[in-house]
């Protein structure tokens, strides 16, 4: 009787360890990032659909805000 209770407890505790499948996603992944969105909070100077403008904005963002050497000076 005690063994079956332990087995039942082990089975129930291991059943909770299963991972649910992640099939749905809110993000749309079939368009390149530089194509843009209808978001009103886009960076100024960036033209949606222009790949060179997108790359320039990334370079500017990296140099101005994510480069610790430039931020300290």
C-alpha positions as CSV (number, residue, x, y, z in Angstrom):
1,X,0.0,0.0,0.0
2,X,2.8,2.4,0.9
3,X,4.7,1.5,-2.2
4,X,1.8,2.2,-4.5
5,X,1.3,5.6,-2.8
6,X,5.0,6.4,-3.4
7,X,4.7,5.3,-7.0
8,X,1.6,7.3,-7.5
9,X,3.3,10.4,-6.0
10,X,6.3,9.9,-8.3
11,X,4.1,9.6,-11.4
12,X,2.1,12.7,-10.5
13,X,5.2,14.8,-9.8
14,X,6.9,13.7,-13.0
15,X,3.7,14.5,-15.0
16,X,4.1,18.2,-14.1
17,X,7.5,18.3,-15.7
18,X,6.2,18.1,-19.3
19,X,6.8,21.1,-21.6
20,X,3.9,22.5,-23.5
21,X,4.4,23.0,-27.3
22,X,5.0,26.6,-28.4
23,X,3.2,26.6,-31.7
24,X,1.8,30.1,-31.9
25,X,3.8,33.2,-32.0
26,X,2.6,36.8,-32.2
27,X,5.7,37.9,-34.1
28,X,5.6,37.8,-37.9
29,X,8.9,36.4,-39.1
30,X,8.4,36.3,-42.9
31,X,9.5,39.9,-43.7
32,X,13.0,41.4,-43.2
33,X,13.5,43.8,-40.3
34,X,14.3,46.7,-42.6
35,X,10.8,46.5,-44.2
36,X,9.4,48.2,-41.1
37,X,6.1,48.3,-39.3
38,X,3.3,50.7,-38.9
39,X,4.7,51.6,-35.5
40,X,4.6,55.4,-34.8
41,X,7.7,55.1,-32.6
42,X,10.2,54.5,-35.4
43,X,13.6,56.2,-35.2
44,X,13.8,59.5,-37.0
45,X,15.8,59.4,-40.2
46,X,14.8,55.8,-41.0
47,X,12.8,55.2,-44.1
48,X,10.8,51.9,-44.0
49,X,11.8,49.6,-46.7
50,X,15.2,51.2,-47.3
51,X,17.9,48.7,-46.3
52,X,20.8,51.2,-46.4
53,X,18.8,53.5,-44.1
54,X,18.2,50.6,-41.7
55,X,21.9,49.7,-41.6
56,X,22.9,53.3,-41.0
57,X,20.5,53.6,-38.1
58,X,21.9,50.4,-36.6
59,X,25.5,51.8,-36.9
60,X,24.4,55.1,-35.3
61,X,22.6,53.4,-32.5
62,X,25.6,51.2,-31.7
63,X,28.1,54.0,-31.8
64,X,26.0,56.5,-29.8
65,X,24.3,54.4,-27.1
66,X,25.8,50.9,-27.0
67,X,29.5,51.8,-27.1
68,X,30.8,52.2,-23.6
69,X,34.0,53.9,-24.7
70,X,32.0,56.7,-26.3
71,X,29.5,57.0,-23.4
72,X,32.3,57.5,-20.8
73,X,34.0,60.4,-22.6
